Amino acid sequence: MDTNILLESGTNELEILEFMVSGNYYGINVAKIREILVYNPLTPIPNAHPNVEGAFTTRGETISIVNLARCLGMKEYTEPKKDMFLITNFNELNTGFHVHGVVGIHRVNWSSIIKPDSMVNSASSSVATGIVNFDGKLVILLDFEKIVADIAPEVGIKLSDLDKMGQRKTCAAPIIYAEDSQLLSTMIFDGLNKAGYTNLIPMNNGLELWELLQKYKEEGNVRDRVACVVTDIEMPQMDGHRLLRLIRSDSELKDIPVIIFSSLINEEMERKGERLGANAQLSKNEFGAFVEKLDELLLE
């Protein structure tokens, strides 16, 4: 299946790959997919995490395979004729996921994706980031970052990077950031506070951040209240590329520094961010470099 589908930068659209696990329908942003392979017998890995089913070699590279049914607490079965491996790349890591079939690819607007409410989505345990309706069928978008981080915590945001930075100055420059994951948003808040940044305004998605900027514009003091914008790429309602495009198209906002801080930093995404005018683009596993870029923009 061809997953090399290019979208125009900043249109607030994405491609979702729909797949099945134990008879249920789930989705993943195509931008995270490196390739889709048919099921291969796996070699067990001694003392591996229980959700790691095994590993196999492709093109000279060994890929660990996560059993997605096991992660979701669902029935496990293997039908070699239908089962597939989704090979993903995010946070500079290649990981495979064992699924029970691939349905197809849908092009949707982020505004059509509903964020799960608190009844089904708690910051500490949920692996659902959104719900989308495809012709009356609900498809759950999974938080693959959290699934991997639960297996290998060092892959995600590494606040330990701050321990190497020594004594830090305090900075009260106002930073607004958009991050839809409550868990990651809290980690970013705590990490930046530890780094000395004390004036932080978290938003749940790009739309919320954009509406706040518009409010500041109406009040006539936007440049006093925003020193820097930090944004994820993947977010319901409005993604980071759309947000950046809107900021750069606004005469009152276009000079505000914008940092993209996302798990989806790869060559294609970097080209898109550069075209849209990002001041910096950093992967979420580069927290130390992220803080250094903030220092460069706000302290020097």
Steps between C-alpha positions, in 0.01 A plus 500: 500500500635842403534724804700769322209742475609863500278770643536870438654669803267675742165381361400343837456162332652160565486148367382232743585135452210291629586155633347224712592344833280219636206609284517867605597795282788733575703764322846653474629807320656383172789740570615256769498198268827399336361187333241225532613138486328164505534294816836333553593238761676673789799416713418534872716749692611372844393718794321743271198704612185278499346708218798442272412191298841452342719630220579435135752628248411696187744668262782434740323668793357329807154626592328432834131416469245616755189282536228764479221268614700427815553873561127564470402205719321322216489149359819388330496284191710463190373445147809525280289567189344812655737621771733788423788692652477879507858628502499848649754776542463771763730651761782376275411135574377221271244274668266233364144428612319171444142566380228271368437665165521829313177661374616805303601864504269795557572867442336713771516844654627530858183694584296180448697310766338499842718495810381227742329635810611433858270197530721302260823696504711550811845655475670209671347196332323575171656418166225674297580842353194550283184353350395537138179389330540326164150446352346420838794289620702639790876462466723562802831677439762343725779677688793300369744731680352401834492131409872508421583723799328252734735231365814716475461824701834640380359531146265788584558838665824469695492753782828349617666713229457795736730346759793560266428874466607609846375819664232677298379860487132581547313634197148648516456541124148371417502171310177354360512135397251264337509130595191277490638227727431598860783281621755653262367850563563456871851365433579800277367740764700338778813476286493863389435612857801301610698670221407842642210595273225616734235659274342208315154483344399148388236450229336173397530547123588747227148642479497595867839667464392688186184626672711623794728691262193659342374602844836661580487683166157640579628618837790672324789344690587177319876563479518575872320176585668258259877467475501157334256236372579129533280250319459129441407392146231236562200652680120480466318809366813673365846355443830677554573562132165672451562709811844602373360590160236724658756673724737572212210636291393750768670842489486542880619148584741406222816593692423289809755215532339159447660169601355170379550239776370169372564128470451535123825677414638333189635626166157552343358675806810718532455616140137588573593688817774692320261603222251624758761699690574306821789645703596150617373141479593254772402144583341432837796286600723809473382692806845639576537636145147642526592697811822620335301632203267686738808648668629612161171667405410656836815549705768599251 
